Amino acid sequence: MEKELVTYVARALVDEPDGVEVNMIEGEKSTILELKVSQADIGKVIGKHGRIAKAILSATATKTGKRIVLEILD
């Protein structure tokens, strides 16, 4: 669910939605979501002072007790 939500939100924010890739790595205590977008769209998913990235991360928070980490790759 987290992967699909991040993909959906990121595609809505960027100019090149086909360039959005999300990879999910599940660990015992945390889940890492790696978000890759085109170079031109990185600023759109990070936002000023990381506000958009933090909002994406907040939207993916679940009640599983796991820590969720969002990594934006370039």
Secondary structure as GFF3:
##gff-version 3
##sequence-region A 1 74
A	DSSP	alpha_helix	2	13	.	.	.	ID=ss1
A	DSSP	three_ten_helix	17	19	.	.	.	ID=ss2
A	DSSP	beta_strand	21	26	.	.	.	ID=ss3
A	DSSP	beta_strand	30	36	.	.	.	ID=ss4
A	DSSP	three_ten_helix	39	41	.	.	.	ID=ss5
A	DSSP	alpha_helix	42	46	.	.	.	ID=ss6
A	DSSP	three_ten_helix	48	50	.	.	.	ID=ss7
A	DSSP	alpha_helix	51	60	.	.	.	ID=ss8
A	DSSP	beta_strand	67	73	.	.	.	ID=ss9
###
